[in-house]
């Protein structure tokens, strides 16, 4: 993650807080900005989130793995809602899944702040482009990339 990405992500968080009128704590603001910055250039897999959490719980995954799943739920709920719900799921389900993932990761404050962070992200309204990326090892699984639009100068 570069400082440029972090600055762009922080700008989105600040814009989202202004638009949504939700004030995040400094901890939640930093978590949200650093999560956005990470996913600017890393693929996100909004599919199979529920199954992935169950697998992690069964094999007692490391905390950083469940944190990443919580992050993916947060980004997916905010920016890829139609993809999550196209097979009958609900945003409420995936938001709860993200909160549980953060709880399992030992991040209760982030888990409780999930709804506020989601409101901020939804209000930030960046230009989003979803591009299908295919992994050669797993050709059946699509990935999505969060791309910040031209309105940001970084």
N, C-alpha and C positions, 0 to 999 in steps of 0.2 A: 504494500500500500504506500503510495507516495503522498507527500504533503499536498500536491495538487488535487489528488482525489479526495483527501480529507477536507480540504478547504471547500471544494465543490459540494461535497456531501453535507458539510456543516451549513453552507448557505441554504441548501434544500431544507434542512431541519429547521433553521431559523424562519424561513419562509412559511413552512408548514405550521410552526407554532403561532406565527402571526395570523395566518389564514384561519386556523382552527380555534384560536384563542385558548389553546391548551399550553400550559407552562410546564415543561418537563424539568425535573431536578437536574443538576449538573451531571450527575452520574448517568441518568437516562439519556440526556442530550448527547453526552460523549459516546455512550454505547450505540445509540442510533446512528450518529454520524460515522463512527468507525465501522459499523456493520455495513452501511451504505457504501462507504469508500471501498471496503473489501469486495463487495459484489459488483462494483462498476466494471471490473475486469476479470471476474471469476464466474464461471457458469453456475447457474442455479438449477436444481432439479425439483420443480414444484410437484412432480408426480410421485406417487407412492409414499407420501409423507407419513401416513398412519402406519403402514407396514414397516417403514424404516424405524420408527420409534419403537414399535413392538419388538423388532429384531434387536435393537440396541438394549432394551430393557432385559430381554432374555439372555443376552450374552454379557450383560453388565458392562456396557461400553464406558469408555473414559468420559469424564465430564466435558472435555472440549468437543467431543463428537455430538453429545446431546445439546450443547450450546449451539453448535453449527446448525443443527436441525431446528432449534428454536429461531435462529436467525433466518433460515430459509422459510420457515412458516410466516414470520413477520413480513419479509419482503414479498413473498408469494401472495399473502392476503391483501397487501396494499396494492401491488402492481399487476398481479396475474390472477385476479379473482375469477374471471370468466373461465380460465383454464382449470382452476380448482373445482369449480362448480359444474362443469360441463357433464359430469357423470353422476350428478345428484348429490354431491357433497354440499356443505354449507360453510360459509366463512366463519360462522360461530364455532363449528367443529374444528376447523383448522386453527383458529385463534386459541381455542382451548388446548389443542395439541401443542402449539408453540409454548403456551404458558406451562404446560406439564413438562415439556423438554427443558425449559429454563429452570423449573423447580428441581428436576432430576440433576441438572448441572450444578446445583447449589447456588442459584442466582434468584432468590425469592423476590428481591426488590425489582429486578427486571421482569420477572413473571407477573408481578402485580401491576407493573407499569405498561404491560403489553397493550391493553386497550388504548391508553393515551398515546403511546408511540405509533400505534396503527392509525389513529385519528390524525396525528401530525403528518405521517407519510402520505395518507390519502389526500390531505389538504395541500401538500407541497406541489402537486401536479407537475412533475417533470415530464418531458417528452420521453416516451418509452417506446422502444422498439423490441419486439420479441422475435428473435431469430432462432430457427431450429438448428441446433448443432448436433451432429451425430458422432458418437464415440465409436471408433472402429471396433473395439472389443465388445460393445453392446449396441449394435445397430438398431435395436427396437426401442431404445430409450432416447427421448428428446431432451435437450437442455435448453434453457433460456438464458439470455444475457441482458442485464440492465444497462442500457446505453443512455447517458445524459444527452439531452438535446442541445441545439445550437445556442439556446438562450443563455448558457453559462460560458463565461470566457476564462478558461483555464488551460 
